[in-house]
Amino acid sequence: MTKFLLAVHVLAAIVAIGPVTVAASLFPPTARKALAEPGEARHHLGLLHRICRIYAVVGVAVPVFGFATAQNMGVLGSAWLITSIVLTVLAAVVLAALVLPRQEAILEGVDAGTVGERATVRLAMVTGIFNLLWAVVTVLMIVRPGSTTGA
């Protein structure tokens, strides 16, 4: 059962978190392009934002299966796992409270002609923080410092 849960956890991370990190990273430069050349870039902005919103919801499966896997492996109290959980929660907060609302504001601003390039720079910064948090979680999941699970 542990192998099944781990496989679903890893697949969910690849399928859900991967698209969010890529789409969120592409959003700021696409927004700059939409500011310079309105038209097709605006359509791409909407698509990137939709990908981020939908896959953020699908991404809930990652910690759900992660907890089930950790419980099955008996590692719920491990420092590397607790750190990963804290960073995952922080990444979710950054996505929900900073990235997605700023994307929406930029979308509205592009439509109204009221957004500036500075907003895209700020969004790029918080998106980078979101991506960095996921990178650290990924490394912790692979390296598992102090783990006794044999990896």
N, C-alpha and C positions, 0 to 999 in steps of 0.2 A: 504494500500500500504506500510506503514511503516513496518508492521510486515513481509511482504514478503521481502522487501529490507534487513531488519535486518537478517532474516533467511538466505538469500543468502550470505550476508556478513560473517556471522558466519560460515556457511558451507564452503565457499571459504577459510576462514582462517584455518579451520581444515584440509580440503582436500589439500590445497596448501602449507601453511606455515609449517604445521606439518611434512610432509615428508622432506622438505628442512632442517629443524632443526635436525631431526633424522639422515638423510643421511650425512649432513655436520659434525655432531658430530661423526659418525662412521668412517669417512674418515681418520683422523689422526692415530687412532690405527690400522686400516686396512693397511695404508701405512707403518707403522712400521713393521707389519707382512710381507708385500710384500718385504720389504728390507731384512728381515731375511730369509724368505722362498719364493722366487719368484715362481710364478705358479698361482694357483687358486686365491690367494689374489690379484694379478694384475687384474684379471677379475673382481673381486668385486670392486676394486678401480674405474675401468671404469664405472661400473654400478652405484655406488654411485655418481660419478661426473655427470653422465647423469641425474640421478634423480634430483640433485641440479639444473642443468641448465634448465630442462624442467619445473619443478615445480616453479622455480623462475619466469618464463614467465607466467605461469598460475596464480601465486600469484598477478599479477597486478590487477586481479579481486577484490582482498580484498579492496584496497583503493578506487577503482572505486565504488563499492557498499557501502563502508563506507561513502564516500562523499554524495552519493545519500540518504543514510539513515539519515545522520546528517542534510542534507538540509530539508528533510521531517520532521524531529523532531524539526527543528529550533534551533539547538545547534552548528551551525558552528563557532560561536564566543566564545564558552566556552573554558576556560583555559585548562581543561583536554583533550579536543579534539585537540586543537592546539598543546599541548605537545605531544600527541599521534601521530599527523601528522609529527611533527619534528622528533620524534624517529623512525617512520616508514621510513621516507626518509633516515635517518642515517643508519638504518638497511639495506635498499636497497643498499646504497652506499658501506657499508662494504661487503655485499654479492658480488656485481658486481665488485668492485675495489680490494678487498682483498681475499675473500674466493675462488671464482671461478678461478681467475688467479693463485693463489697458488696451488689449486688442479691440474690445468693443468700442471703447472711447475713440480709438484711432479710426476704426471703421466709420463711426458716426461723423468724426471730424473730417475724414476724406470726403464723405458725401456732402457735408455742409461747407467744406472749404475752410475749416477753422483749425485744423491741426497743423502743427509745425514739425520740423525734423527733430527737434529736441525731444518730443514725445517718443519718437521711434528709437532714439538713443537710450532713453530711460528703459523702454521696453526691452531693448537688446540686453541691457545690464541685468534686469531681473530674470530674463530668460536664460542668460548665462549662469546665474546663480542656481536656477532650477536644474539646468543640465549638469552643473557641477555636483549638486547634491546627489543626483542619480548616478553619476559616475563614481562617486565615493561609495554609495550603497552597493553598486555592482562589484567594486573591488573588495569590499568587506565580505560580500557573499561568496566570492571566489577564494580569497586568502584565509578568511575566518581565523584571525589571530588568536592563539590560545585554544583553538578548538581541539577537542579530543575525538572528533568524528573520523579521523584518519585521512583528511585531505591535505 
